[in-house]
């Protein structure tokens, strides 16, 4: 929509009038560098004035760069925020070949726009459109006193009355089509200054404005798309690469390196903890940046909530649940009871349950992200991403099943050969603990303990590390006799 001065200097200079602005009329022109002395830079503009029974509004915009084979659409919305969710819109639709245009009232619920024919019939007066030399001009009068005449089934969609402390939004697009989603002049313009439209003698603020500010997005669309993609990549790595590895290591890799420690701790535990902490850092960064690109606004699915919109809403909810559970895991680990505590089994099972629940919510969140527009996965690749994600989830579940079968068969074989397995069950003063799943927290089953034995007869000998089958049996007998 940006044109050279040589080709459009004359039409642009004459099209937008600044006469009466900030005196008898309120004006708002786009882009922000459009001014009375630089009219050639003007692309679109809005003028309005208050009358006893309503508001007189004029919309002007160039439509040269839109598809000439489709009707064009220009609209003005009144919103309490900059998202145009659950807000009333007045719109102008110009058909092809210069036919009679249409002015109407509609309703935005953030994801959809619905025309309101009955409300339009009682709220609008004197609507007219002219399309000349690529410039669309639309005039109308919005009858605020007739809001009470709107039918009850759509009255909640007409949020006008006395317009107080509202932002205004200007949109240009093809008829009932989504506007441009890129950084250009076709992306909707939003005022940063609140306006009030008041009639009568009780007005406390001026009804005349000259808005010199206009933004399209607090974060450039260029960065919003890229942050959204990086958000997804970071969380796939955090949950499905690092998180899955941490889960498998804690559950099935305790028997590895039984006589070795890493930085003073069992190898499996050190790997499990470090991998998960890296995963947690990635998760937090991904969540912070995705809220930053959304201007710290939580997405809500409103009145017309399709399955696609509902998946977007649930994506945010399930994602936050997964992140909160992941953040809680290190805090639970810090306050865990000692390995010999009678309450240790509560932590063991709770830690495992919270971790697996978080992984389940995270996987659900990733599947729910596929229809979302910023990633474009389903839009570009069809259902191939669904098959890939579903395949990974089944692969992870299969790994757990296979490794559970291998560990169980190994225990059966050891029992048949008369070899006790220190990896699956540990007999201590508090009974039998399921160490293979959820413990011990720090110690390797065979590595030397970090504290002295409590058996009085062994205090002067120090820790005993079995090195053979007979040593294991002797070690077990000695422990029982303590």
C-alpha positions in Angstrom: 0.0 0.0 0.0 3.0 2.3 -0.2 3.0 4.3 -3.4 5.5 6.6 -5.0 5.0 10.4 -4.8 5.3 10.7 -8.6 2.4 8.4 -9.4 0.0 9.4 -6.6 1.0 12.8 -5.3 -2.0 14.7 -6.7 -4.8 12.3 -5.6 -3.2 11.7 -2.2 -2.8 15.4 -1.6 -6.5 16.2 -2.5 -8.2 13.2 -0.9 -7.7 13.8 2.8 -8.9 17.1 4.2 -7.7 18.4 7.6 -10.2 21.2 7.7 -12.1 21.4 11.0 -9.9 18.8 12.7 -9.5 19.5 16.4 -12.0 22.3 16.2 -15.4 21.1 15.0 -14.4 17.5 14.1 -12.3 14.7 15.5 -9.7 13.3 13.1 -7.4 10.3 13.0 -5.2 9.6 9.9 -2.9 6.7 9.1 0.0 6.0 9.2 1.3 8.2 12.0 3.6 10.2 9.7 0.6 11.4 7.7 0.0 15.1 8.5 -1.5 18.2 7.0 1.8 19.2 5.4 2.5 15.6 4.3 -0.8 14.4 2.9 0.9 12.3 0.2 1.8 9.9 3.0 -1.8 9.4 4.1 -3.3 6.0 3.4 -6.5 6.1 5.4 -8.4 8.4 7.8 -11.4 8.6 10.1 -13.4 11.8 10.9 -16.3 12.0 13.4 -18.4 14.6 15.1 -21.1 14.5 17.7 -24.7 15.4 17.0 -27.7 15.5 19.3 -28.9 12.0 18.3 -25.6 10.3 17.6 -22.3 10.4 15.8 -21.5 11.3 12.2 -18.6 9.2 10.9 -16.6 9.3 7.7 -14.1 6.6 6.7 -11.6 7.0 3.9 -9.0 4.6 2.6 -7.1 3.7 -0.6 -7.9 0.2 -1.8 -5.6 0.1 -4.9 -3.5 -2.8 -3.6 -6.5 -5.1 -2.7 -7.7 -7.8 -5.1 -9.8 -5.9 -7.7 -11.9 -9.0 -8.4 -13.4 -9.0 -4.9 -15.5 -6.5 -2.8 -13.5 -4.4 -0.4 -14.2 -3.8 3.3 -13.4 -1.0 5.7 -14.4 -0.9 9.3 -14.1 1.1 12.5 -14.3 -0.6 15.9 -14.8 0.7 19.4 -12.9 -1.4 21.9 -11.8 -1.2 25.6 -8.6 -2.9 24.6 -6.4 -3.3 21.5 -7.6 -6.8 20.7 -11.0 -6.0 19.3 -12.6 -8.9 21.3 -16.3 -8.7 22.1 -16.6 -5.2 20.6 -19.0 -3.4 18.2 -17.9 -2.5 14.7 -19.4 -0.2 12.0 -18.3 -1.4 8.5 -18.6 -0.4 4.9 -18.6 -2.9 2.0 -18.2 -1.8 -1.5 -19.1 -4.4 -4.2 -17.5 -4.8 -7.6 -18.1 -2.6 -10.6 -19.2 0.4 -8.6 -22.6 -1.0 -7.5 -24.4 0.3 -4.4 -22.4 -0.3 -1.2 -23.6 -1.4 2.2 -23.1 0.1 5.6 -23.8 -2.1 8.6 -23.1 -2.9 12.3 -21.3 -6.0 13.2 -19.8 -7.7 16.2 -16.2 -9.0 16.8 -15.7 -11.8 19.3 -11.9 -11.7 18.6 -11.9 -14.6 16.1 -15.1 -14.0 14.1 -17.1 -11.1 12.8 -20.9 -11.4 12.7 -23.1 -8.9 10.8 -26.2 -7.6 12.8 -28.9 -6.8 10.2 -31.6 -5.8 12.8 -29.2 -3.6 14.8 -28.0 -2.0 11.5 -31.6 -1.1 10.6 -32.2 0.9 13.8 -28.7 2.2 14.5 -27.6 3.5 11.1 -28.9 6.4 9.1 -27.7 8.0 5.8 -25.1 5.4 4.9 -23.4 5.9 1.6 -20.2 4.7 -0.2 -18.2 6.1 -3.1 -15.3 4.4 -4.8 -13.4 6.8 -7.0 -9.8 6.7 -8.3 -9.0 3.9 -5.8 -10.3 5.9 -2.8 -13.2 4.5 -0.8 -15.2 7.1 1.1 -17.9 5.9 3.5 -20.4 8.2 5.4 -22.8 7.2 8.1 -24.6 8.4 11.2 -24.6 6.1 14.3 -27.8 6.7 16.3 -26.8 6.0 19.8 -30.3 6.8 21.2 -31.7 3.7 19.4 -29.6 1.1 21.2 -32.6 0.2 23.2 -34.4 -0.8 20.0 -31.9 -3.5 19.3 -33.4 -7.0 19.6 -32.8 -8.8 22.9 -30.9 -11.7 21.2 -28.2 -9.4 19.8 -28.3 -6.5 22.3 -25.3 -7.9 24.2 -23.3 -7.5 20.9 -24.1 -3.8 20.7 -21.7 -2.1 23.2 -22.2 1.5 22.4 -24.6 3.7 24.4 -22.4 6.6 25.6 -19.0 5.6 24.3 -16.6 6.3 27.2 -12.9 5.6 27.5 -12.7 3.5 24.3 -9.9 2.8 21.9 -10.8 2.9 18.2 -9.5 0.5 15.6 -9.5 0.9 11.8 -9.4 -2.1 9.5 -9.1 -2.5 5.8 -9.5 -5.9 4.0 -11.5 -7.8 1.4 -15.1 -8.4 2.3 -15.5 -10.7 5.3 -11.9 -11.9 4.9 -9.2 -11.8 7.4 -7.1 -8.7 7.2 -3.4 -8.8 6.4 -1.3 -10.6 9.1 2.0 -9.0 8.1 3.7 -5.7 8.9 2.3 -3.5 6.3 -0.3 -0.7 5.9 -3.1 -3.3 5.5 -2.7 -4.5 9.1 -5.3 -2.8 11.4 -4.5 0.5 13.0 -5.2 1.0 16.7 -5.3 4.3 18.6 -3.2 4.5 21.8 -5.3 7.3 23.3 -8.7 6.6 24.8 -11.6 8.6 23.4 -15.0 9.5 24.9 -18.1 10.4 22.9 -20.5 12.2 25.1 -23.7 14.2 24.3 -25.6 16.7 26.4 -24.7 19.0 29.2 -23.2 16.5 31.6 -20.0 15.9 29.6 -16.8 16.3 31.6 -14.4 15.8 28.7 -13.9 17.4 25.3 -15.6 15.6 22.4 -13.1 16.8 19.9 -9.8 14.8 19.3 -7.0 15.0 16.9 -5.2 11.6 17.3 -1.7 11.7 16.1 -0.8 8.3 17.3 -1.5 4.9 15.7 0.1 1.5 16.2 -0.5 -1.8 14.5 1.0 -4.1 17.1 3.0 -3.5 20.2 5.4 -6.2 19.0 6.1 -6.4 15.3 4.5 -9.2 13.5 7.9 -10.2 12.2 9.1 -11.0 15.7 5.7 -12.4 16.9 5.8 -15.1 14.3 9.5 -16.0 15.0 9.0 -16.0 18.7 6.0 -18.3 18.4 8.0 -20.7 16.3 11.0 -20.6 18.7 8.6 -21.1 21.6 7.4 -24.3 20.0 10.9 -25.5 19.2 12.2 -24.8 22.7 9.4 -26.6 24.3 9.7 -29.7 22.1 13.3 -29.9 23.0 12.5 -29.2 26.7 9.8 -31.9 27.0 10.3 -34.5 24.4 14.1 -34.5 24.2 15.3 -33.5 27.7 12.2 -34.2 29.8 11.7 -37.7 28.3 15.4 -38.5 28.8 15.2 -37.4 32.5 12.2 -39.6 33.1 13.7 -42.7 31.5 17.0 -42.2 33.3 15.4 -41.9 36.7 13.1 -44.9 36.1 15.4 -47.4 34.4 19.0 -46.4 34.5 19.7 -46.7 38.2 21.6 -50.0 37.8 24.2 -48.4 35.5 27.5 -47.4 37.0 26.6 -48.9 40.4 30.1 -48.3 42.0 30.7 -44.8 40.5 29.5 -41.3 41.4 29.3 -38.1 39.5 30.2 -35.0 41.5 29.5 -36.8 44.7 26.2 -38.3 43.7 24.9 -41.3 41.9 25.4 -41.0 38.2 21.7 -41.5 37.3 20.6 -38.9 39.8 23.1 -36.3 38.6 22.0 -36.8 35.0 18.3 -36.8 35.9 18.6 -33.6 37.9 20.9 -31.6 35.5 18.9 -32.6 32.4 15.6 -31.6 34.0 17.0 -28.3 35.2 18.1 -27.4 31.7 14.6 -28.4 30.5 13.0 -26.2 33.1 15.1 -23.1 32.1 14.0 -23.6 28.5 10.4 -23.9 29.5 10.4 -20.7 31.6 12.1 -18.7 28.8 9.7 -20.1 26.2 6.6 -19.1 28.3 7.9 -15.7 29.2 8.6 -14.8 25.5 5.3 -16.1 24.2 3.5 -13.9 26.7 5.8 -11.0 25.7 4.8 -11.3 22.0 1.1 -11.4 23.0 1.5 -8.2 25.0 1.0 -10.1 28.2 -2.7 -10.9 27.3 -4.3 -14.2 28.0 -6.2 -15.6 25.1 -10.0 -16.2 25.6 -12.4 -18.1 23.4 -15.6 -16.0 23.3 -19.1 -16.5 22.0 -18.4 -18.2 18.6 -15.8 -20.7 19.8 -15.0 -23.3 17.0 -13.0 -26.4 17.7 -9.9 -24.6 16.3 -10.4 -21.6 18.6 -11.1 -23.9 21.5 -7.8 -25.8 20.9 -6.0 -22.4 21.0 -7.6 -21.6 24.4 -6.9 -25.1 25.8 -3.3 -24.9 24.5 -2.7 -22.0 26.8 -4.4 -23.7 29.8 -2.7 -27.1 29.4 0.6 -25.4 28.7 0.5 -23.4 31.9 -0.5 -26.5 33.9 2.5 -28.4 32.6 4.9 -25.5 33.3 3.6 -25.0 36.9 4.0 -28.7 37.6 7.5 -28.6 36.2 8.4 -25.6 38.3 7.1 -27.3 41.5 9.2 -30.4 41.0 12.5 -28.9 42.1 10.8 -27.4 45.2 9.4 -30.8 46.1 12.8 -32.3 45.7 14.4 -29.8 48.0 12.0 -30.6 50.9 11.9 -34.4 50.3 12.3 -36.6 53.4 15.5 -38.5 54.0 15.9 -41.9 52.4 15.2 -43.6 55.7 12.1 -41.6 56.6 8.8 -43.4 56.9 7.3 -40.8 54.6 9.8 -41.1 51.9 7.5 -43.3 49.8 5.0 -40.5 49.6 7.6 -38.2 48.0 8.8 -41.0 45.7 5.4 -41.7 44.2 4.3 -38.1 44.3 7.4 -37.0 42.5 6.9 -39.6 39.8 3.2 -38.8 39.5 3.6 -35.1 39.1 6.4 -35.5 36.6 4.4 -37.9 34.4 1.3 -35.7 34.7 3.3 -32.7 33.6 4.7 -34.6 30.6 1.2 -35.6 29.7 -0.1 -32.1 29.8 2.9 -30.9 27.8 2.3 -33.5 25.1 -1.3 -32.5 24.9 -0.3 -28.8 24.6 2.0 -29.6 21.6 -0.8 -31.5 19.8 -3.2 -28.6 20.4 -0.7 -26.1 18.9 -0.9 -27.7 15.4 -4.0 -25.8 14.1 -2.7 -22.4 15.4 -2.0 -19.8 12.7 1.4 -18.6 13.9 3.0 -22.0 13.4 1.1 -22.8 10.2 1.8 -26.5 10.7 -1.6 -27.9 9.7 -2.2 -25.1 7.2 1.0 -25.8 5.3 1.7 -29.5 6.0 -1.8 -30.9 6.5 -2.0 -33.7 9.0 1.6 -34.9 8.7 2.6 -33.1 11.9 -0.2 -34.9 13.7 1.1 -38.3 12.6 4.7 -37.3 13.6 3.7 -36.1 17.1 1.4 -39.1 17.6 4.2 -41.4 16.5 6.6 -39.9 19.0 4.1 -40.2 21.9 3.6 -43.9 21.0 7.3 -44.4 20.7 7.9 -42.9 24.2 5.2 -45.1 25.7 6.6 -48.1 23.9 10.1 -47.4 25.3 8.6 -47.5 28.8 6.8 -50.7 28.2 9.9 -52.5 26.6 12.3 -51.3 29.3 9.8 -52.3 32.0 9.6 -55.8 30.5 13.4 -56.0 30.3 14.0 -54.9 33.9 11.3 -57.3 35.1 12.7 -60.3 33.2 16.2 -59.5 34.5 14.9 -59.7 38.0 13.2 -63.0 37.4 16.4 -64.4 35.9 18.5 -63.2 38.9 16.0 -64.7 41.4 16.2 -68.1 39.6 20.0 -68.0 39.8 19.8 -67.2 43.5 21.2 -63.7 43.0 19.5 -60.9 45.0 18.9 -57.7 43.1 19.8 -54.6 45.0 18.4 -52.4 42.3 14.7 -53.2 42.6 14.1 -53.5 46.3 16.1 -52.2 49.2 15.3 -53.7 52.7 16.0 -51.2 55.4 14.7 -50.2 58.9 11.5 -48.9 57.4 10.7 -51.9 55.3 10.9 -52.5 51.5 11.1 -49.5 49.2 10.6 -49.5 45.4 14.0 -48.1 44.6 14.0 -49.0 40.9 11.1 -46.6 40.3 11.5 -43.7 42.7 14.6 -44.1 44.9 17.0 -43.9 46.4 17.3 -40.2 45.9 21.1 -39.8 46.0 22.8 -43.0 46.7 23.7 -45.7 44.2 22.7 -49.1 45.5 26.3 -50.4 45.3 28.4 -47.3 45.7 29.9 -46.6 49.1 27.5 -44.6 51.3 28.3 -41.1 52.3 27.7 -41.8 56.0 29.1 -44.4 58.3 27.3 -47.6 58.9 25.0 -47.6 62.0 26.0 -51.2 62.9 28.3 -50.8 66.0 30.4 -53.8 65.0 31.3 -52.2 61.7 32.1 -48.7 62.8 35.8 -49.2 62.9 35.8 -51.0 59.5 34.2 -48.2 57.5 31.8 -48.9 54.5 31.8 -52.2 52.9 31.4 -52.5 49.1 30.6 -56.0 47.8 32.5 -57.1 44.8 31.1 -60.6 44.1 28.0 -62.7 44.6 29.3 -64.1 47.8 30.2 -60.6 49.0 26.6 -59.5 48.3 25.2 -62.3 50.4 27.7 -61.6 53.2 26.9 -57.9 53.0 23.2 -58.6 53.3 23.6 -60.9 56.3 25.8 -58.3 58.0 23.1 -55.6 57.4 20.4 -57.8 58.9 22.5 -58.6 62.0 23.0 -54.9 62.8 
